Amino acid sequence: MNDGLVWPLKIPNQNNLILRVISGAILLPVAIGLVWVGGMPFAIVIALVSGGMCLEWTKMSRIGGRPYVSWTAAALATAAIISLQLGWVASTTAIIAVGAVVLWGLSKLENIADSILTAISLPYVACGGASMIWIRNSNENGFEVVILLLSIVVAMDIGAYAVGRTIGGPKLAPRISPGKTWSGLVGGAICAGCVGVIASNFLGMDSVVLFAAIGSILGVLAQCGDLVESALKRRYGAKDSGTIIPGHGGLLDRFDGFLTVFPAAGLILWMEKGNLITWL
C-alpha cells in the first residue's frame, strides 16, 4: 500500500526510457564529431535539422491540406543556414525576414494567431541554427564554446528531469507543461551551473562563480525553449512534434532548448567580439 503516494523513481514507460538512453548514446558522439569537423559538413547537418524542425512546427499548425507550407518553411530554413555558412549574411537575413512574410501569406489560416505562429517558425528556428553556425565559425574557441553550450542544455534537461521526478512539488507551468516543477527548474539550473564550473577548471579560469552563473542562466533559457515548444504542442493537441528520434519524439522535442540558448549566447559573444575568455 502506498497511501496515495507515487514512488519518486517509478518509471511509467520503461521501454521509452531505454529508447531515450540508446538514442542519446548514439547522438552524443555523432554531435561532438560534427562540431569538431565544423565547416560545411556541420552546416549541412544543422541546416537539415533546422529544416526538419520547421517542418514539424508547421505540420502541427492548422494548415489543413496545404503541405506545401511546411515544405516551404523547411526549404527556407535550410537555405538560410547554408547561406550563412557561405558568408552571405545579407542573404540569410533576407531569407528569414522575407520567408516569414511568405509563410504568413501562404498559410491563409482562419485564425490570425495560427498564421502568425506559422510565420514565426522560420525566424525562431533559423536564428537558433544560424547562431550555432556563427559561434562555431566566429572565433578560435568555436568548438569549445559550442560543446560547452550543448553540455549546458543537456545538463539542464537531465537535472530538471531527475530532480523534478524525485522531489516533485509545485508545478512550474501547469497549463503549458503539467510535468515540469519548480524543483526541476532549480535542480536543472544547478546542474547547468556545475557544467560552467567544470568548464572554468578545464580552461584554467579563476572566475568560477561567473562561469557557474552563466551556466545556470543559460540553463534556465533552455527550459524556456522547452516551455515554448510545450505551449505549441498544447495549442495543437500534439503529444510530440514528430517521431524521428526513438524515445524522444521529434527534432523539436530534442532540440527545443538549443533554439533559445544559442541565440542568447551568440548575442553575448557578438557583444564581446566573439572572445570566449572575455565573454566568461
N, C-alpha and C positions, 0 to 999 in steps of 0.2 A: 504494500500500500504506500502511495506517495503523497497522500494528504493534499492532492491537487497540485503538487509542485512537479515541475519537469526537471529532471536531472540536467544540469547545465551542459554536459558534454554529450547529450543524446543527439545522434545524427539521424535526421528523418529520412535521408536518402543516401545510404552507404555507397551505392553504385555511382551516384553522381559525384560524390566526394572523390572516389577513386579516379574517375574520369578527369576531374579537375586537376588532381595531382599529376597524372600522367601527361595531360596536355601542357601543364605548366613546366614540367621537367623537359619536355621536348622544345617548347617555345623559348625557354630561357637561354640555352646555349646558342640557338639559332639567332636570337635577337642580339646577343653580345657579339657574335661573329659578324653580323651585318653592320653593327655600329662600328666595329673595328675596321672593317673594309672601307666603309664610307663611300664617298663618291657617287657615281651614277647607280651602281647596284643597290646601294642603300636607298637612294632617292626613288628608284623604281618600286621597291617594296613599299616604302612609305606612301607613294602615290597610289598604288593599288589598294592598300589598306584604307587610305583616306577615301578613295572612290567607293570601296565596299561599305564604309560607314555611312556615306551619303546615300548610297543605295538602300541600306537598311532603314535609315531615318525616314526617307521619303516614302518607302513602301509602307511604313507604319502609318503615315499620314493618310487622310481620307481623299486619295486621288482617284478613287473609283477605277474605271477601265482605262487609265492613262499611264501605262508603264513607261512610256517614253519620257515622262517627267523624271522618274527615278534614274533611268539610264543617262539622261542629260545631266543630272546632278552628279552622277558618278564620273562621267566623262570630264566635266568641268573641274571637279576636284583633282582628278588625275593630271589634267593638263596644267593646272595651277602649280602643282608640286614640281613637275618636270620643268616647267618654265623657270621656276626659281633656281633649280639646280643648274640650269644653263646660264644663269646670271641675268635673266630677263626680268628684273624686279618690276619694272613698269607694266610689263605684260601680265605678270602674276597678279598685280593689284587690279588691273583691268578685268581679267578673267573672273576674279572673285566678286568685284563690285557689279559689273555688268551681268555676270552669271546669276547673281541673286535676283536681280530685276527680271531676268528672263524666266527664272523658275517661278517667280511670283505670277508672271503673266501666263505661263503655261499651265499652272495648277488649276486656275479658274474654279476655285472651291467656293461653295456657298457660304461657308463660314470664313470670314476675313482672318480670324486668328489662325486657322489651319493654313491659309495661303501664306501668311507671314512666317509660320513655323517651317513650312516647306522652303521658303526663300532663305531663311536663316541657316538652314542645314549646311549650305555651301560655305559661307564665311566662318561659321563656327568650327566645322571640321577642317577645312583647308588651312585656316590660321594655325590650328594645332599641328598639323603635319608640316606646314611651312616653317614654323618655329623650330621644330625638331631638326629639319634640314639646315636652317640657318645657324643654329647653335653648333651643330656638328662641323660645319664648314667655316665658321667665322673666326675661330681662334685656334691656337696650337693645343689648347686643352680641350678641344671639342669632344673627343672620345670620352675623356674623364667626366666632363660635365653631363653629357647625355646618360652615361652609366649611372652617375650619381642621382640624376632626376628619375630615371627608371627605378632605381633602388628605393627612392623615397616613396614613389607611388605604390610599389609592391609592398613595402613595409607598412604603409598606411592601410592598405587593403587587408593584409594578413592580420595586423594588430587589431583593426576595428572588428573584424570577423571573430577572432579568438576571444577578445575581451568582451565584446558585446554578447556573445553566446554564453560566456562563462558567468559574467556578472549580471547582465541584463539591466533592468532599471527603466527609468523614464525614456519614452520614445523621442528620438531626435526630430523626426518629421512624419508623424503618424499618417497624415493624409497623403503623403507622397510615397514614402517607403516605410511601411509599418515595422520592418525587421531591424531598422537602424536605431541605435540607442545613443544617449549621451555618453555612457560609459565606453561604448565602442569608439566614439569620436575621440575621446580623451586618450584611450589606450592606443589607438592608431597614431595619433599625433605624437605620443611619447615614442613609439617605435620609429616613426619617421625622424624624430629628433635624434634618436640613437644612431641612425644612419649618418646624420650630419656629424655627430661626434666621431664616428669611425672614420669618416672622410677627412676630418681635421687631423686626426692622428696619422692617417695614411699620407697626407700631404705635408705633414710636419708643421702645421699651423698652430699658433698659440690661441687663436680666437675660438676656443671650443664652445663657449656659450653662444656666440653668434652663429656658428655652424648649426648647433642644436636648434636655435630659434628659427633659422631659415628652413631647416628640415621640417620642423613642426608646422610652420606656416604653410609651406608648400603641400604638406600632407593634408592639412585642412582644405586647401584649394582642390586637391584631388577628390576629397569627399564631396565638395560642392559639385564637381563634374559628375560624380556618381548620382547625386540628387537630381541634377538636370536631366540626366537620361531616365531616371526613375519617374520623374514627372511626365516626361514624354510618353513612356510606356503606359503609365497610369491613364493618361488622357485618351490613348487609343486602345486601351484594354489588352495590351500585349504583355505576355509573361517575359519573353526575351526578345531582343531585337533581331535575332536570327538563330541559326543552328550550325554555323560553320565551324565553331570550336567546341569539340565534345566536352561536356561538363561545365562550360562557361556560357554557352549560348552564341550570340553574335559578336561581331567585331566591336560594336558599340558597347556591349556588355563588358568586354575585356579591357578596352582602351579608353573608356569614358574619362577617367581621371587624367590621362595624358593631355586631353583637349583643353584643360584649364591650367595645368601646371606648366606646360611648355611655353605657351604664350606669355604667361607671367614671368617665367624665368628668362625668356628671350627679351622681354622689355627691360628687365633689370640688367641683363648683360649688355644690351644696347646702350643703356644709360651710362654704364661703366666701361663702354668701348670694348666689350667682349672679353675682358680680362677676368679669368676665374678668381685670381687672387684678390683683386680689388673688389670684386663682387662679394666675396665672402670674407 
